[in-house]
Amino acid sequence: MRSGRVSGRPWWLLCCAALFVCLAGWLLTPRSPVSAPAPTTAQPQASGPDSPGQTRLAAPASPQATAAPSASTAAASSAPSPAREVPTSRVDAAVQSHLEQSWPKDLPTATALRLVRDGEAVLHADATGSGRDRWPTAFGTSRPGAGEFTRLRVQAAIARRDGSSRQAVVHLVWAGTDPGGSYAENRVTDIYFTLTSTKGHSVWTPQPLR
């Protein structure tokens, strides 16, 4: 019996072959694609009134600031002020106001204005002595002790009825220097008028001074 010699390939060839099989198997194995991470959606967050980036809306205008003037206010501002019986520039406002509040108006404005004008003229004629001839019913003969005042100034004056619609009185508050040289304010004189008819016309005539 002939003994045979077993011949094998070198061991490193076997190792290479095994490594090749493993590598081929790894390459041929199907692989799932790597999925990208799902994007995360940022949830809106409530932001406070002072959060940065928040758009602040302008506050609406205050109703009081934009409201149109009411009808009553507009009417009050456009209504003419009541006529003074004496121009304000010529009188002491406080004294004039006191007279008007103490004796409420009871004559038409035009009548009161005419009586005040004539009453001032009669007072001036009596206190200074000038122009008395214009008012014969008031003076008649010269009044003793009158006609020597200077620096005459009417402080306030009103005209009111004196008992009937045909009688009136003009209340005058005035200042002036008397014959002795003393200047004083708040002197008071009342001049009375009567409504008379002359040639068909009604005229307020001053009565004799009292």
C-alpha positions as CSV (number, residue, x, y, z in Angstrom):
1,M,0.0,0.0,0.0
2,R,1.4,3.2,-1.1
3,S,1.2,6.0,1.4
4,G,0.1,9.3,-0.1
5,R,1.0,12.8,0.9
6,V,-1.8,15.1,1.7
7,S,-1.3,18.4,-0.1
8,G,-3.3,21.5,1.0
9,R,-3.2,25.1,0.0
10,P,-1.4,27.5,2.1
11,W,-3.5,28.8,5.1
12,W,-3.3,32.4,4.0
13,L,-5.2,31.7,0.9
14,L,-8.0,30.3,2.9
15,C,-8.0,33.4,5.1
16,C,-8.2,35.7,2.0
17,A,-11.0,33.6,0.5
18,A,-13.0,33.9,3.8
19,L,-12.4,37.6,4.0
20,F,-13.5,38.0,0.4
21,V,-16.8,36.1,1.0
22,C,-17.6,38.3,4.1
23,L,-16.9,41.5,2.2
24,A,-19.0,40.4,-0.8
25,G,-21.9,39.5,1.6
26,W,-21.7,42.9,3.3
27,L,-21.7,44.8,0.0
28,L,-24.6,42.8,-1.4
29,T,-26.8,43.1,1.7
30,P,-29.6,45.8,1.0
31,R,-29.5,48.8,3.3
32,S,-32.4,51.1,4.2
33,P,-31.8,54.8,3.4
34,V,-30.9,57.0,6.3
35,S,-33.9,59.3,6.9
36,A,-33.4,62.9,7.7
37,P,-34.8,64.0,11.1
38,A,-38.3,65.4,10.8
39,P,-38.3,69.2,11.0
40,T,-39.8,70.4,14.2
41,T,-42.5,73.0,13.9
42,A,-42.1,75.8,16.4
43,Q,-45.3,76.3,18.4
44,P,-46.4,79.9,18.7
45,Q,-46.1,81.1,22.2
46,A,-48.2,83.8,23.7
47,S,-46.1,86.9,24.3
48,G,-46.8,89.5,26.9
49,P,-47.4,93.2,26.1
50,D,-43.7,93.9,26.5
51,S,-42.3,90.9,24.6
52,P,-39.6,91.9,22.1
53,G,-40.7,91.7,18.5
54,Q,-44.4,92.2,19.2
55,T,-46.1,94.8,17.1
56,R,-47.8,97.3,19.4
57,L,-51.0,98.8,18.1
58,A,-51.6,102.4,18.7
59,A,-54.2,103.0,21.3
60,P,-57.4,104.6,19.9
61,A,-57.9,108.3,20.6
62,S,-59.8,109.1,23.7
63,P,-63.5,109.9,23.1
64,Q,-63.1,113.0,25.2
65,A,-60.3,114.3,23.1
66,T,-61.9,113.8,19.7
67,A,-65.6,114.4,20.6
68,A,-67.1,117.3,18.7
69,P,-68.6,120.1,20.9
70,S,-72.2,119.4,21.9
71,A,-75.0,121.5,20.4
72,S,-75.6,123.2,23.8
73,T,-71.9,124.2,24.1
74,A,-71.8,125.6,20.5
75,A,-75.0,127.5,21.1
76,A,-73.7,128.9,24.4
77,S,-70.5,130.1,22.7
78,S,-72.3,131.7,19.7
79,A,-75.0,133.3,21.8
80,P,-74.4,137.1,22.2
81,S,-73.8,138.3,25.7
82,P,-76.6,140.5,27.1
83,A,-76.2,144.2,26.4
84,R,-74.9,146.3,29.2
85,E,-76.9,149.4,30.1
86,V,-73.6,151.3,30.2
87,P,-70.5,150.4,28.1
88,T,-68.2,148.3,30.3
89,S,-65.2,150.4,29.4
90,R,-66.9,153.4,31.1
91,V,-68.0,151.9,34.4
92,D,-66.6,150.0,37.4
93,A,-67.7,146.4,36.6
94,A,-68.2,145.4,40.2
95,V,-70.4,148.4,41.0
96,Q,-72.4,148.0,37.7
97,S,-72.9,144.3,38.4
98,H,-74.1,145.0,41.9
99,L,-76.7,147.5,40.6
100,E,-78.0,145.1,37.9
101,Q,-78.3,142.3,40.4
102,S,-80.0,144.4,43.1
103,W,-82.7,145.7,40.6
104,P,-83.6,143.2,38.0
105,K,-84.2,144.6,34.5
106,D,-87.8,145.6,33.8
107,L,-87.5,147.9,30.8
108,P,-86.8,147.2,27.2
109,T,-83.0,147.5,26.5
110,A,-83.4,150.4,24.1
111,T,-85.5,152.4,26.6
112,A,-83.1,151.7,29.5
113,L,-80.1,152.8,27.4
114,R,-81.8,156.1,26.4
115,L,-82.8,156.8,30.0
116,V,-79.3,156.1,31.3
117,R,-77.8,158.4,28.6
118,D,-80.2,161.2,29.5
119,G,-79.8,160.6,33.2
120,E,-76.0,160.9,32.9
121,A,-76.4,164.2,31.0
122,V,-78.7,165.6,33.7
123,L,-76.3,164.6,36.4
124,H,-73.4,166.2,34.6
125,A,-75.4,169.4,34.1
126,D,-76.4,169.5,37.8
127,A,-72.9,168.7,39.2
128,T,-70.9,170.9,36.9
129,G,-73.4,173.6,36.0
130,S,-72.8,173.1,32.2
131,G,-75.7,172.3,29.9
132,R,-78.6,172.9,32.3
133,D,-80.5,174.8,29.6
134,R,-81.1,171.5,27.8
135,W,-83.3,170.2,30.7
136,P,-85.6,173.0,31.8
137,T,-88.0,170.5,33.4
138,A,-85.3,169.3,35.7
139,F,-83.7,172.6,36.8
140,G,-86.1,175.4,36.4
141,T,-84.2,177.9,38.6
142,S,-80.7,177.3,39.6
143,R,-80.2,174.8,42.4
144,P,-78.2,176.3,45.2
145,G,-75.0,174.5,46.1
146,A,-74.8,172.7,42.7
147,G,-72.6,173.1,39.7
148,E,-69.2,173.2,41.3
149,F,-68.0,169.6,41.0
150,T,-65.0,168.6,38.9
151,R,-63.4,165.4,37.8
152,L,-66.9,163.9,37.4
153,R,-67.0,160.2,36.5
154,V,-70.0,157.8,36.4
155,Q,-69.1,154.5,38.0
156,A,-72.4,152.7,37.2
157,A,-75.9,153.4,36.1
158,I,-79.2,151.5,35.5
159,A,-82.8,152.6,34.6
160,R,-85.8,150.9,36.1
161,R,-89.6,151.5,36.3
162,D,-90.8,153.6,39.2
163,G,-94.2,152.2,40.1
164,S,-95.9,152.4,36.6
165,S,-95.0,151.9,33.0
166,R,-94.9,155.7,32.6
167,Q,-92.6,156.4,35.4
168,A,-88.9,155.5,35.6
169,V,-85.8,156.3,37.7
170,V,-82.1,156.3,36.8
171,H,-79.8,155.1,39.6
172,L,-76.4,156.6,39.2
173,V,-73.2,155.9,41.2
174,W,-70.5,158.4,40.5
175,A,-67.2,160.0,41.6
176,G,-66.0,163.6,41.6
177,T,-64.3,166.3,43.5
178,D,-66.7,168.5,45.5
179,P,-66.4,172.4,45.9
180,G,-64.2,171.9,49.0
181,G,-61.6,169.9,47.0
182,S,-62.4,166.4,48.4
183,Y,-62.5,163.6,45.9
184,A,-64.9,160.8,46.7
185,E,-66.3,157.8,44.9
186,N,-69.7,155.9,45.3
187,R,-71.8,159.1,45.4
188,V,-75.4,158.2,44.6
189,T,-78.0,160.2,42.7
190,D,-81.5,159.2,41.5
191,I,-83.0,161.1,38.6
192,Y,-86.7,160.5,37.9
193,F,-88.4,160.6,34.5
194,T,-92.0,160.6,33.2
195,L,-93.2,159.4,29.9
196,T,-95.0,162.3,28.2
197,S,-96.5,162.9,24.8
198,T,-95.3,165.8,22.6
199,K,-96.8,166.3,19.2
200,G,-97.8,162.7,19.0
201,H,-94.4,161.4,20.1
202,S,-93.7,159.8,23.5
203,V,-90.8,161.4,25.3
204,W,-89.1,160.6,28.6
205,T,-88.9,163.9,30.5
206,P,-86.7,164.4,33.6
207,Q,-88.6,165.6,36.6
208,P,-87.4,168.4,39.0
209,L,-84.4,167.2,40.9
210,R,-85.0,166.3,44.5
